[in-house]
Amino acid sequence: MTLLDSILSYNKEFVENKEFENYSTSKKPNKKAVLFTCMDTRLQDLGTKALGFNNGDLKVVKNAGAIITHPYGSTIKSLLVGIYALGAEEIIIMAHKDCGMGSLDVNTVKDAMKERGVTDETFDIIKHSGVDVDNFLEGFENASDNVKHNIDMLYHHPLFDKKVPIHGLVIDPHTGELELIQDGYELAEKNK
């Protein structure tokens, strides 16, 4: 049985048994917050449970490394929509220790791409279109610094309401322990 077959088979029973009723909630976050974090598998449930959140409590935005790379990319758009359209009043930016993006070797990733058929010509075409593939794939050196960078990028965005608290955290994916990087209330208080 393929993964997709397994998913569809499970889903059929899930719907027939009305298990979806256990997850019924509104599209607006109950705790009026948006969490931006990493897509690491260890944070699938731990990333919200260690913070005391349940289904429906917050919007969750994820990407590799919890890295904001562009001021007008999909990550910032998601955070802004969370605030302006979905009723969120606070943002939590949470990176984690032992993150794969913290030790990512760009050349290893490019070599894996080449092994799967991406040619040097493709890399050259992308380069000539103005994209630095190495920079595009690059991770970060320090999770705390990544959180600070993300907060700074969002906080100084021209469309961001600076009265909205942006909290910065780093979580240990083995224990769930949190390290406070930025108390968002302090930052927001300066702009009231």
FILUM-482129 format. One record per residue (C-alpha): residue number from 0; chain; y, z, x. Coordinates in Angstrom, 1 decimal, decimal comma. Each point is the difference from the previous one (the first is absolute). Layout:
% FILUM-482129
> i:ch:Y:Z:X
> NUM:A:Y:Z:X
...
***
This chain:
% FILUM-482129
> i:ch:Y:Z:X
> 0:A:0,0:0,0:0,0
> 1:A:3,4:-0,9:1,4
> 2:A:3,0:2,3:0,0
> 3:A:1,6:-1,9:-2,8
> 4:A:-3,1:0,1:-2,1
> 5:A:-0,2:3,7:0,6
> 6:A:3,6:0,4:-1,1
> 7:A:-0,3:-2,0:-3,1
> 8:A:-3,3:1,8:-1,0
> 9:A:1,6:3,4:0,5
> 10:A:3,1:-1,0:-1,9
> 11:A:-2,0:-1,2:-3,0
> 12:A:-1,5:3,5:-0,3
> 13:A:3,3:1,7:0,8
> 14:A:1,6:-1,8:-3,0
> 15:A:-2,9:0,4:-2,3
> 16:A:-0,2:3,7:0,7
> 17:A:3,8:0,3:-0,5
> 18:A:0,4:1,7:3,4
> 19:A:3,5:-1,6:0,1
> 20:A:1,2:2,7:-2,4
> 21:A:-0,2:2,5:2,9
> 22:A:2,8:-2,0:1,7
> 23:A:2,3:-0,7:-2,8
> 24:A:3,7:0,5:0,9
> 25:A:3,3:-1,8:-0,3
> 26:A:1,4:-2,5:2,4
> 27:A:2,8:2,4:1,0
> 28:A:-0,9:2,7:2,5
> 29:A:-0,4:3,5:-1,5
> 30:A:1,5:1,7:3,1
> 31:A:2,7:-2,6:0,3
> 32:A:-0,9:-0,9:3,6
> 33:A:-1,2:-3,0:2,1
> 34:A:-2,3:0,5:2,9
> 35:A:0,0:-2,6:2,8
> 36:A:-2,9:0,5:2,3
> 37:A:-2,7:-1,7:2,1
> 38:A:-3,0:-2,0:-1,4
> 39:A:-2,4:2,1:2,1
> 40:A:-3,2:0,6:-1,8
> 41:A:0,2:3,7:0,8
> 42:A:3,1:0,3:-2,1
> 43:A:-1,5:-1,6:-3,1
> 44:A:-0,2:3,3:-1,8
> 45:A:1,1:2,5:2,7
> 46:A:3,4:-1,6:0,2
> 47:A:0,9:1,1:-3,5
> 48:A:-2,2:3,1:-0,5
> 49:A:1,2:1,7:3,2
> 50:A:3,5:-0,3:-1,5
> 51:A:-1,0:1,4:-3,4
> 52:A:0,2:-3,2:-2,0
> 53:A:-2,3:-1,3:-2,7
> 54:A:-0,5:-3,3:-1,7
> 55:A:3,3:-1,2:-1,5
> 56:A:2,2:2,4:1,9
> 57:A:1,6:-2,5:2,3
> 58:A:0,2:-3,6:1,0
> 59:A:-1,9:-0,8:3,3
> 60:A:1,0:-2,8:2,3
> 61:A:-2,3:-0,7:3,0
> 62:A:-0,2:-2,3:3,0
> 63:A:-1,4:0,0:3,5
> 64:A:1,5:2,9:1,9
> 65:A:2,6:0,8:-2,7
> 66:A:2,5:-2,2:1,9
> 67:A:3,1:-1,4:-1,5
> 68:A:0,5:-3,2:1,9
> 69:A:2,7:-1,8:-1,9
> 70:A:3,0:1,2:-2,0
> 71:A:-0,6:-2,6:-2,8
> 72:A:-3,8:0,1:0,1
> 73:A:-2,5:1,0:-2,7
> 74:A:-0,2:3,7:1,2
> 75:A:3,7:0,7:-0,5
> 76:A:0,0:-2,0:-3,2
> 77:A:-2,8:2,2:-1,3
> 78:A:1,9:3,2:0,9
> 79:A:3,2:-1,3:-1,6
> 80:A:-1,8:-1,0:-3,2
> 81:A:-1,7:3,4:-0,1
> 82:A:3,5:1,6:0,0
> 83:A:2,0:-2,4:-2,2
> 84:A:-2,6:-1,3:-2,5
> 85:A:-2,9:2,6:-0,1
> 86:A:1,8:3,3:-0,2
> 87:A:-0,8:1,4:3,5
> 88:A:2,6:2,4:1,3
> 89:A:-1,5:0,7:3,5
> 90:A:-1,7:-1,9:2,7
> 91:A:-2,7:1,4:2,4
> 92:A:-0,7:-2,0:3,1
> 93:A:-3,3:1,2:1,6
> 94:A:-1,6:-1,3:3,2
> 95:A:-3,1:1,6:1,4
> 96:A:-1,5:1,1:3,3
> 97:A:-2,7:-2,1:1,6
> 98:A:1,4:-3,2:-1,6
> 99:A:-1,5:-3,3:1,0
> 100:A:3,4:-1,6:0,1
> 101:A:1,0:2,6:2,6
> 102:A:-2,5:-1,4:2,5
> 103:A:-0,2:-3,6:-1,2
> 104:A:-0,4:-2,5:2,8
> 105:A:1,7:-3,2:-1,2
> 106:A:-2,0:-2,2:2,5
> 107:A:-3,3:1,4:-1,4
> 108:A:1,1:-0,9:-3,5
> 109:A:1,1:-3,5:1,0
> 110:A:-3,4:-0,5:1,8
> 111:A:-1,8:1,0:-3,1
> 112:A:2,1:-2,5:-2,0
> 113:A:-0,9:-2,7:2,6
> 114:A:-3,7:0,9:-0,4
> 115:A:0,3:-0,7:-3,7
> 116:A:1,7:-3,3:0,4
> 117:A:3,7:0,5:0,5
> 118:A:1,1:-2,4:2,7
> 119:A:2,6:0,2:2,7
> 120:A:1,7:-2,8:-1,7
> 121:A:0,4:2,2:-3,1
> 122:A:1,6:2,7:2,1
> 123:A:2,3:-2,5:1,5
> 124:A:1,0:-1,4:-3,5
> 125:A:0,7:3,6:-1,1
> 126:A:2,0:0,7:3,1
> 127:A:2,1:-3,1:-0,5
> 128:A:0,8:1,0:-3,5
> 129:A:1,7:3,0:1,3
> 130:A:-2,7:2,7:-0,4
> 131:A:-1,1:2,0:3,1
> 132:A:-3,6:0,6:-0,8
> 133:A:-0,3:2,8:2,5
> 134:A:2,9:1,8:-1,6
> 135:A:-1,4:-0,7:-3,5
> 136:A:-3,3:1,6:0,9
> 137:A:1,4:2,9:2,1
> 138:A:-0,7:3,6:-1,0
> 139:A:1,9:3,0:1,2
> 140:A:-0,3:2,6:2,8
> 141:A:0,7:3,2:-1,9
> 142:A:-0,6:0,8:-3,7
> 143:A:2,9:2,4:-0,2
> 144:A:2,4:-2,6:1,4
> 145:A:-1,4:-2,6:-2,4
> 146:A:0,8:2,3:-2,9
> 147:A:3,6:0,6:1,3
> 148:A:0,4:-3,8:0,5
> 149:A:-1,1:-0,6:-3,6
> 150:A:2,3:2,6:-1,4
> 151:A:2,9:-1,4:2,0
> 152:A:-0,7:-3,5:-1,1
> 153:A:-0,2:0,9:-3,7
> 154:A:2,8:2,5:0,1
> 155:A:2,4:-2,5:1,5
> 156:A:-1,0:-2,8:-2,3
> 157:A:3,0:-1,3:-2,0
> 158:A:-2,0:0,2:-3,3
> 159:A:-1,3:3,5:0,5
> 160:A:1,6:3,0:-1,9
> 161:A:0,6:2,5:2,8
> 162:A:-0,1:2,9:-2,4
> 163:A:-3,8:-0,6:-0,4
> 164:A:-2,0:2,3:2,3
> 165:A:-2,3:-1,7:2,5
> 166:A:-2,5:2,5:1,4
> 167:A:-1,9:-0,8:3,2
> 168:A:-3,5:1,3:0,7
> 169:A:-2,9:-0,5:2,4
> 170:A:-3,4:0,9:-1,3
> 171:A:-3,1:0,8:2,0
> 172:A:-2,7:-2,2:-1,5
> 173:A:-2,8:2,4:1,0
> 174:A:1,5:3,2:-1,6
> 175:A:2,8:-1,1:-2,3
> 176:A:2,5:2,2:1,9
> 177:A:3,6:-1,2:-0,3
> 178:A:2,7:-0,1:2,6
> 179:A:3,5:-0,1:-1,4
> 180:A:2,1:-2,7:1,7
> 181:A:3,0:-0,1:-2,4
> 182:A:1,0:2,2:-2,9
> 183:A:1,4:-2,6:-2,4
> 184:A:2,1:2,5:-1,9
> 185:A:2,1:0,7:3,1
> 186:A:0,7:-3,7:0,5
> 187:A:0,9:-0,6:-3,7
> 188:A:2,1:3,2:-0,1
> 189:A:2,4:-1,6:2,5
> 190:A:0,7:-2,8:-2,4
> 191:A:0,7:1,9:-3,3
***
